[in-house]
Amino acid sequence: MTPPPPLVPPIGRRLLLAAALAFPAAAQTAAQAAQDKPLRPRPEPSPSSGPALSIRDRGAIGDGRIHPLSERYKSLEAARRVHPHVRSLDQECDWAALQGAVLELSRSGHGGTVMVPPGHYRLDGEIVLPNLDRYDEAFNEVEIVGAGMRASLLSWPEDLGPGRFGIRAGSRMAARDDDGYQRSRIAHLSLQGPKPGNRPGDPPPGMGGVALTSRFVLERVGVFGFHAGVDVWRDHSSLISCQLTKNHIGAYWSAGTESFGDHLFLDTDLAGNTLASIAVAPENGIDHSSFISCHFGFSPYGILAEDGPPKRTFLSNNKFLDCAFEACGNGWIHGPAAEMYGNSLIGCSGSLLPRYRLPKQPTPGLIVVRSLERNQFTGGTASFGDGTNDRAADIGTAAIVAASAVGNRFDDADRLIRLGRDGLAPALSVSGTCRANRFVAMECSGEFRKVGTGGIDAGNLVQRDYDRVRRLEPDRPVDGVALTSASAGGVVPIATTGTAPVGKTRGAIRMGTVLRPAGVMPYRADPAPGPAAAVGIAVTDAPAGSDSVVVDLRLEVR
């Protein structure tokens, strides 16, 4: 068999330079010819060649400087022989190379990976990833993979304006139907926008960072200096070990889009943005998504519902596991007109820091929503502040502020209750319906209830008054013990089991004494025998003149 002829290597820039030094007379002619030819012949895609393509092979430079196509090509026609997608010689070589590599692989029939070697690549247009047919078995997926978050940098020094992005899924401009189904992966690189590190109050840039659709994966991607680092649309996208910082908004569920939920944010840093770690437009909402070991804060808001009449639930059936809402200026979760339904916050903590507060914007509470229903807060006493830097005295109204609160559960609620017990801030402020909000603390458990006529003082025995409580009256069964004080309309934690301090009316009380409602002041405790049912048993001695005695509650009526 006759062996195939040897492959002739293409003429590269180094070889051309060597020829110019050896043959000065021929150098100018050779250089002119090379300007109008591709740096390397475009290979025909084939499975054997491997679905990977470096943007350096398509003419990217990556030194962070301006390199218009006019440096390399004398005419637009010559440039389009190499980069058919370009429209002007003023366009950047790095952009033309990256977009060209994406288009080449997307049209190959099998997709592939665009490799971004170490370097600083200056871009002046959107990188548009291909649309995919939902029922296409090949999918033609195109990935963009760099050499590391600190090694491969794509930058947009000039603002492309509102509605434009650094990297955009092609289906973001399509009609809302199955054409929006898309799969892609971006990994191990960073995107830098036109305004990294702008301060709260400064006008943000117009363009966004990455515009997602369904089933995107961002892995170890840094996004800085955009209006929104990531703009979320549709469903099932995952962000793993990403950094969305120094933007106006870290991740944005934006206007004009709709999220179907089931997103995953894992070990992702969303701290240090100038408005919010996450923002949600009124017509959008975050549903059935998981946020695991994520970092919110060092910004005015952790999660913000933008102003406007909501069309969907702001937060519904999401899981926040081991997340930190750290150093927020104006609150952790803020949406005065929004609904928060069925979410679980497990092992989360946070704090307030005035340094990140928006000027002239108050901090009514850590969580401020219109409706708080069937949410669960659990996972340690740090759930409502770390006890050293939560600055509860800066809270204007209460730790949690809502127009209605129904069916919520606060496990490990010691810190939440202590905010009110120390006189720093009430735990809850609910202007409307407040019922079935259970809490569990280390020493007792019970329910947050609204206060009826006359108000309540800490240590009072109370009775139920429909969905409210009031001071105990003669010949009424005891329903619990108030742990904090509040006037009518306020919300207090009412202990029904465990041990709690109860107000007393007489002299010294010995440990083990059975206590009942006092005759003249039934909302207090008294060791005198009588027909009233026992409140409980004193678990410590209480000297004469003390304000209260700690009682192991023995309440027959709840």
GIWOMO-V829508 format. One record per residue. RES is the residue in one small letter. OMEGA is omega in whole degrees, -180 to 180 (none if undefined). Layout:
BEGIN
res = {RES RES}
omega = {OMEGA OMEGA}
END
This chain:
BEGIN
res = {m t p p p p l v p p i g r r l l l a a a l a f p a a a q t a a q a a q d k p l r p r p e p s p s s g p a l s i r d r g a i g d g r i h p l s e r y k s l e a a r r v h p h v r s l d q e c d w a a l q g a v l e l s r s g h g g t v m v p p g h y r l d g e i v l p n l d r y d e a f n e v e i v g a g m r a s l l s w p e d l g p g r f g i r a g s r m a a r d d d g y q r s r i a h l s l q g p k p g n r p g d p p p g m g g v a l t s r f v l e r v g v f g f h a g v d v w r d h s s l i s c q l t k n h i g a y w s a g t e s f g d h l f l d t d l a g n t l a s i a v a p e n g i d h s s f i s c h f g f s p y g i l a e d g p p k r t f l s n n k f l d c a f e a c g n g w i h g p a a e m y g n s l i g c s g s l l p r y r l p k q p t p g l i v v r s l e r n q f t g g t a s f g d g t n d r a a d i g t a a i v a a s a v g n r f d d a d r l i r l g r d g l a p a l s v s g t c r a n r f v a m e c s g e f r k v g t g g i d a g n l v q r d y d r v r r l e p d r p v d g v a l t s a s a g g v v p i a t t g t a p v g k t r g a i r m g t v l r p a g v m p y r a d p a p g p a a a v g i a v t d a p a g s d s v v v d l r l e v r}
omega = {180 -179 180 179 -179 178 178 -178 180 178 180 -177 179 179 180 179 178 179 180 179 -178 -176 -177 -177 -177 -172 -176 180 -179 -179 180 180 -177 -179 -176 179 176 179 178 179 180 -178 172 -178 176 -180 -176 -178 179 -175 178 -176 179 179 173 177 178 171 178 -177 172 176 177 -177 178 177 178 180 -180 174 -172 -175 -179 -179 177 179 179 179 -176 172 178 -177 -175 -175 -176 -178 -177 175 177 -179 -175 177 -178 178 -178 -179 -177 179 178 179 178 -179 -178 -180 -178 -180 -174 -178 180 -180 179 -176 173 -178 178 -179 177 -179 177 -173 -177 -176 -180 178 178 167 -175 177 -170 168 179 175 -177 -175 178 -176 -179 -180 178 -177 176 177 173 -174 178 -179 -180 -177 180 -177 -176 -176 171 -177 177 -177 180 -178 178 176 -179 180 178 -174 173 175 -175 169 -177 -178 178 178 -179 176 -178 176 -176 178 180 180 -174 177 175 179 174 -172 166 175 178 175 179 -179 -174 -176 178 174 176 -172 175 -177 175 176 -178 173 -179 -173 177 -179 -178 177 -174 159 -173 167 170 172 171 -175 -178 178 174 180 -173 167 180 173 173 180 179 177 -168 177 176 -163 167 172 -177 173 -173 177 179 174 177 -173 179 170 171 177 179 178 -169 168 -159 174 179 177 179 179 177 173 177 175 178 171 -176 176 -177 -178 178 -177 174 172 -168 174 -175 172 177 174 -176 178 -176 -179 -177 179 177 -174 169 180 -178 176 -172 178 179 -176 176 171 -170 -179 179 -176 170 178 -172 168 -178 -179 178 179 -177 176 179 175 -178 178 -180 172 176 176 173 -174 176 178 179 172 -166 172 173 -179 -174 177 -178 -179 -171 176 -174 180 -170 -180 177 -168 168 -180 176 174 -171 178 -179 179 180 179 175 177 -176 -180 -177 -179 175 180 176 176 -178 175 -177 -178 175 177 -178 179 176 -178 178 -172 172 174 -180 178 -175 170 174 -176 177 -175 179 177 -178 176 -180 -173 -179 174 -178 179 179 -180 -174 -174 -179 178 178 -178 -179 172 175 179 -174 169 178 -179 -179 175 -179 -170 -177 -178 180 179 -176 176 180 -177 179 -179 -179 178 174 178 -178 168 -176 -177 -178 -177 177 -180 175 177 -174 172 176 175 -177 -174 -177 175 -178 -171 171 -179 178 -175 179 -176 174 180 -177 172 177 -180 178 164 -174 175 179 177 -170 -179 178 175 176 178 -178 176 180 176 175 180 178 -179 -180 -180 178 179 177 -179 176 173 -179 -178 177 180 180 171 179 179 178 176 180 179 -179 176 -178 177 -179 -173 -175 -175 -175 180 180 175 -180 179 176 -178 178 174 179 -177 -176 178 -171 179 174 180 -177 -180 -176 177 179 -177 -176 178 -178 174 -179 -175 178 -178 175 171 176 -178 176 -180 177 -176 -175 176 179 -172 168 -169 175 -175 -180 -178 177 none}
END
